[in-house]
Amino acid sequence: RSRSRSNRRRRRRPTPYLIITNISKRQNIKNLLQISAAYGCTSIFVVGQRKFEFDPDGTSGGTHRTPMSTDIPPALQNGIRKGTMTIVRFDKLEECVEHIKSLPCDHVDDDVDDDVADDGDDDGENAGASTTTPPPNAKAKAKATTTTTTTTRRRTIPIIGVEIDDAALNLEREPFASSVAFMMGNEGSGMSSKQMAACDGFIRISQYGGGTASLNVSVAAGVVLHRYFHWSRGVDDSNSNSSSTTGRYCDDV
């Protein structure tokens, strides 16, 4: 290549992730998957949800005993088979959080080499099977990578809950600075105390009318992911000011 190294450096666009857990209605889970695909969220983390068949071929069975036909929307089935959308399943929320914190986090202040950014490795996460669980050494790897010295700090992906909460930041502010894993609440009761404890922060969606107390969970996810995508498109803008991340969600450990 004839380009100098300085010309091969650019910012990698941060990545959105979605955690699906504690969702009651099958149609809402289907909608969440379709919305994720529409806004570039290609890695989905599922905790529980055993009544929903995430295998595109419908072979595993929701209870791992009785075969079920797939619940995956037809438009997404081939993509999941090919691995362009990855679904990673967990039994417990704590395992999901640990896995997320072990993944690399793209931040607006990070420059990457084009030779690395374009290597097609998808950050090395969950390559291969689309409906899977973390590798056997995932827990050990997570513990190893979160060990830091007094002089070294490693960014991890923040888990952000979409919830009406006093501590929530307004989505309109686009309070992002890195890759983010978004978690939605239950359709009726919102986020459980366990879910909220797993979050590094919260965002809320402003409403300008009095028609409803809250939005449908899949509608809310669509608004959030669209806004995040809109923000992430500006990360590569050379005129953008990435030096100030005050009031934005990024998790340094």
N, C-alpha and C positions, 0 to 999 in steps of 0.2 A: 504494500500500500504506500502511496506517495504522500498521504496526509501526515502532517506532524502530529505528535501525541497531543499537543495542546488543542488542536482542532478536532481531535477525536473524543474530547470530553464533553459530556452534556448531562443534563439532569434526567434521571429515570422517572417516569410518571408514577406517582404513588398508586397503590392498589387497594381497591375496596374488597372486603370480605363480609359475608353475612352468616350470623349464627341463627339457626332455626331451632327453637326449643320452646316448650310450653305453649304451642299453638294448637288450638282445639279443633278447628275446622279443616277438613281435607282440602277444600277449594282454596282456602287462604294459603296453604302450603304450596299448592300448585301455582297460585298467583305469585308468591314470593320467588319461586324458582324462575318463572318466566320474566319477572321484573329484573331479577339478578342478571339474567342473560342479556336483557335489553341494555343494561347500563354497565357492561363490562366486568361484572362480578363473577369470575369464573371458578372460584373456590368457595364452596358452601360447607359450613360445619354444622352437623346435625347432632343434637343431644336428645336421646330418647326417641320420641315420635314413632313408636313401634307399630302403630296401626297404619302407618303410611308406608307403602312399598316403594323404596327409592331405587331398586334395581330396575333398569330399563327393560329387562327381559322378564321380570316378574318371577324369578326363580327362588329367591331366598325365603319368601314368606314373612309376613309382618311379625310373627311370633317365633320365627325360625323353626316352626314345626309344620304349619299348614301353608301350602303354596298359595300365593296370591298373584293376581294380575297386576301389572305395574300401574302405579299412580302418576308416573312421570308424564307430563304433557307430550303428545306425539312430536311436536316441533323440537323438543330438547333431547329426545331419546338417542338419536345418532351422535349428537355432540357428546353426550355422556359416555357412550360406548367408545368413542374415539379419544376421550380424555380432554376435549376442549373445555368441558365443564367438569370439575371434580367435586364429588360429594364425599366428605370424610365423616364417619359416624363415631359417636362416643356414647358410652353408657352414662357417664357422669359429667356434669358441667366443669368440675375441677380438672378433669382430664383434658377437656377441650381448651380451657384457659391455658393450661400448661403447654399444650401443643402450639397454640397461637403465639405464646411468648417465646417459643423456641425458633420461630420463623424469622427470616431477615426482614428488616423494616426499611422501606424506602422513604427518605426524608427530603424535604425541599432544599435542605442545605447540602445534600450529598451529591457529588458528581460521580458519574460512572464512565467507564471506558466503553466506547461503541462496540469494541470487540467482545466485551463481556455482556453488554446490554442486548446485543443482537444474536446471542449464541443459541436462542431458542430453548433454553433450559427451564424457563418458567420459574426462575429462582430456585430450582431444584426441589420444589415442594410437591409431594404427592404425584410424581410422574408415574405414568402407567395406568393401572386400574382406576376406573372412575368412581366406583363405589367401594370404599375401602376403609381401613382403620389405620392409625399411625403405626409405623414400623415397631418391632418389638423393643428396640432400644430408644424409643421416643422419649420416655421419661428420663432415662439416664442422660440422653443428649440435652434435654431441657435443663436438667440440673447443672450440667457442665457449662452450658452457655450462659446461664444466669449468674455464675460465679464471677465476681468482679474484684479488682484490686482497688486500692484507695485512689489510684491515679487513672483508672480506665472506666469509662462509662459506656454502656452499650444500649442503643435505642431498641425498644421492643414495640410491637404493634399495640396501640391502645385499644381497649375494648370500650366502645361508646354505646350506651343505652339510649334508645329513643323513648323518652318518657316525660310526662308533664311533672316536673319536679322543680323545687325552688332553686336547686343548684344547676339546672340545665341551662346551657347557652343557646342563644337563638340561632337556628339554622341559617337564617339570612346573613349572619356574619361570616358564614363559611369558616368556622373556627377549626380549621384543619392545618396540619403541618407535615403529615406523613401518611403512610398506609394506615387504614383503620378497619377494625372488625366491628360491624354494627350488630346490635342485638335488639330485637323487638320484644314488646311485652305481649301478654295474653290478650285476646280479643275483649274479654270482659273485665278481668281483674288487673290488667296491666302487668308490670314486672313484679316478680316475686322478690322477697327480701334476699333470697339466695342469688338471684340474677343481679340485683342492684349491688350487692356486695362484690360481685365479680367485675363490675364496671370501673373503669378509670375516670369516667366522666359521663355527662349526659347532654343530649341536645333536645330541643323542643321545636315544634313547628307552629309558627304563629297562625292564628285564625282571625279573620276580619269580619265574621258574621256570627250570629247566635244560633245557627241551625243545628249544631251538634256539639256535644262535649268533647268528642275526639274523633279522629279519622279511623276508617277501617285499617287494619294492620298492614295489609298489602298496599293500600293506597299511600299510607305513611311511608312505607319502605321505598316506594317509587319516588316520592318527593325527595326523600333523603338521598337516595342513590343518584338521582338526576342532579341534585345540587352538588354532590361530591364530584360527580363526573365533570360538571361545569367548572368547578374549582380546579380540578386536576389538569384540565386542558391548558390552564394558564401557567402551569409549573415550568413548561419548556419555553415560556416567553422570556426572552433575554432582557426585556424592559421591566419584568416583574421584580418587586422588592422582596426577596426571600430572607433578608437578614433579620427581620423582626418576626418572631413567632409568639409574641406575648399574647396571651388569651387564646392560644390555639392548643389543640390536643396533640401532644406527642409525649410518649412515655420513655423517659431516660431512666435506666436502672444502673 
